[in-house]
């Protein structure tokens, strides 16, 4: 049985990945309590002791506005630490999978972003994640970077929960309409990563649920599918929120390479949302 190391197993994606992989892999999981990935020697020692055949890094500093106010921490966790993990994998002969983001792009493109499009991040978060990609590529000849977008799932903070919580205490909601992307249900992403592993995929692969919407449209669909169809949701421009970090206006990812590799199309984001809300009520 293939020996797999999963970093960030207590996060939203890591938790789901671990539950799906334990039946097919011999899994060793680590989160911040077991391993501080920002400490190079600690990382190298840990990988040397565990000796995984594959390492998946699902750990990240994902607070986009927090990254803006703590750039050194963002660069360390999302950038240099990925390089340390990749160095350990190179030293001990392990394959590596790293989870990256749509925020490596500036959002100026009209259509979906492909793996060949040039990254140009406009936030510290995006810059830190791109640094991680680059440091990984410098250390390893063969690797897999999975870029995804707008994650929501069980066991973590996400937009769906934020909207439902706000709707309980407010009479109406204001949500930005000028940022477009593809909401991605964590179990769908986990299944896609497993398919990519099975196919021996390498390089960069974009994986998100099919379809696109604005945050405003996403909020409206959340209200509709949760039984609050008439709840007032008002569209507003991003400038009205005055957040520390800039967000890409368009971060839709093309998943054509994923389809070519696996022969599978990603489910629609509305399907993932329905499943999420159904499981949430059980």
N, C-alpha and C positions, 0 to 999 in steps of 0.2 A: 504494500500500500504506500502510495506517494506521501512523503513527509512534507507537510505544509506549515508555514509560519504565517500567522495573521496578526498584523500590527493594527491596533485601534479596534479591538473586538468589542468594546463597550459602547461604541458609537452606533448611530442609526444603521449605517450600511454594514459595519463590521459585525454587529450582532446578528443581522439577517444572513450574512455570508457564512458565518460560523455554523449556524443552525442547518444550513443546506449542505455544507461541505463535510461535516463530521462523519457522514455515512460513507463517503467515498475517499476521504483522505485521513491520514494520521495527523491530526491538527495540534499545533502548539500555538496558543494565543497569548498576546501581551498587550496591555494598555499602559498608561502612564505609571501605574503603581508597580508594574513589573519591569518596565524599561523606559528610560528617558532617552528618546531618540535624538535629542539635541546634544548628547554627550557621545562623541565619536568613539572613544575607547570602550565605553560601556556597550555601545552598539556592536562593535567588532567582537568583543568578548562574548556577548549573548549569541550572536549568529554562529560563532565558532563552537559554542557549547551545544546549541540546538541542531546545527547542521541541516537546515531545511533543503529540500530539493526545489521548492518554490516558496518565495516570500511575497505576500500581498500587503501593500501598505495602504490601509484605509484611514490612517491617522492624519489629522490636519487641524489647523487653526482656521475655522470657517466663519468666524464673526467678521463679516466684511467691513463694517464700520470700526470694530475693535482693531482690525489690522491697520487701519488708517491712523489710529492714535497710538498703536504699539508696533511700529514698522520693524524694529529690530527683532522682536519676538516672532512676528510673521515670517520674516526672512529665515530665521533660525529653524522654526518648526516646518514650514512649508517648502523651504528651499534647501538649506545646508543639510538638514537632517536626512532628507531624501538621498543626498549624495553619500552620507555615511552608510545608510542602509544598502545603497547600490555598491559601495566599496566592499562592504562585508559580503555581499552576494558574489561579487567578482572574486574575492579572495578564497571563498569556500565553495565555489562552483554551483551557486544556486541561481535559478531563474527568478526574475522579479516582475511583479505587476504593481503599477502605481495608479492611483485614482486622481485625475486632474479635473479641470473645470472649463466651462464655456467663457469664464471671465478672463482667459488669456487673450481674448479678442476685444477690439475696441467698439464693436457694434455698428460700424459704419457701412457694412456690406448690406446690400438689399436682399440677397437670397441666403440660404443656409450655408454655414461655414463648413468647408471640407478640411480634411487633415492636411491638405497642401497649402491652405491659406496661411499667410504670414501672421503670427501672433503680434499683437500690439496692445498690451494691457493698459487700462486707464485708471487702475486702482492699485494700492499696495497689495491687496489680496491677490489680484490677478498677476502682478509682477512676482510675488513670492511663489505662486504656484508654477509660473513659467520657469523661475530659477530652479525649482525642484526638477522639472522636466529636463532642463539642460544639464544639471549636475548628474542626473541619472544616466543620461546619454553619454556623458564623458567617461563614466566608470564602466559601463557595460556595452558589449557588442550586440547583445540580443536582450530585448526587454519588451514589455507591453505597457503602454500608457493608455488608460481608458479615460477619455474626457466625457463628462456628463453635465447635466444642468438641472437646476430647480428641483432638488431632491425633496421628496416627502415620504415618510414612512413611520412605522411604529417605533416607540422607544426613544424619541428625540424631538427637539424643537423643530418645527416646520411651519410653512405658511398656512396649511390647512388648519392646524390647531390654533394658530394665532388668529385667524379669521373667525373661527367658531367661538373662541374665547371672547373676542371683542364684541361679537354679535350678542353675547349674553348680557353685556353691561352698557351697550350703546344703542341708541335708537336708529342710527344709520352709520354707514361706513364710507370712508373716502380711500380710494385705491388708485394707484398710478396706472395710466392707460398707455404711456409712451415707452414702455419696455416690453419687448416681445421675446418669448422663449418657449421651451418645451418642458412642462412639468414632468418629472420622472419619478415613478413609483419604485421605491427601493427594492422590493422583491423582483420586479421586472429587470432592474439593473443587475441584481445578484445572479439571476438565471442567465443573463447575457454574458456576464463575466465567466461563468462556468462553461458556457458554450465556447467562448473564445479560448479558454484554457484547453478544452477538449480538441479544438481545431489547431492548436499550436500556433496561435496568432502572435505576431510580433509587430513592433513599431507603434504607431499611434492609431487608435480606433475611437471614433465618436459613437457614443451610445446614449440615447435619450428616448423617451417615449415618442411615438409618432404624433404629428399634428403640432400646432402652435397656438399661442394665445397671449394676450397681455395679462398682467397681474390683475387688472380690473375684470377681465373676462374670466380668469381663473376664480376670483372671489365670487363672481356671480354664479358660476357653475357649482361651487362649493355650497352656496346658499340654496340653490335649486335642489341639488341631490341630497342635501341633509334635511329637506322638508321645510325650508324657509324661503320658498320661491319669491314671495312678495317683499322680502326684506330690502330696504333701500340701500343701494350701493352706488356711490357717486364717483365718476371718473375724474381724476385730477392729474396735472402734469408733475413730473418728477421734481421739478424746481420748487414745488410747494412744500415738499417734505424737508428740504434743506439738510440732507444727510451728509456726513463727513466724506463718504466714498462715492465716487461716480459709478454708475452702472451702465453696461452696454445697452443701447437702445434696441439692438437686435442681437440675440445670442442663440438663435436657432442653429442646431447642429445637423449636418447631413449624415445620415446613418447608412449610406450606400455601401461604404467599405465593410461595415459590419454585416450587411446582407450578403455581400459577395463572399465573405469568409464563412459565414454560418448557414446561409440559405434561409435565414429566418428574418421576418420583419418584426420590428418592435411594436408592441400593442399601442393603441391610441391612449393618450394621457387621460381622457375621460373614463376609459375602462379601468385604468389604474385607480383613479379617484373613487369610482363606484366600489371597487374591491376594498379600498382603504376604509371607506365609510361603513361598509358592511361589516368588516372585521372589527372595527372600532365599537360597533354597537353590540357585538356578541359578548 
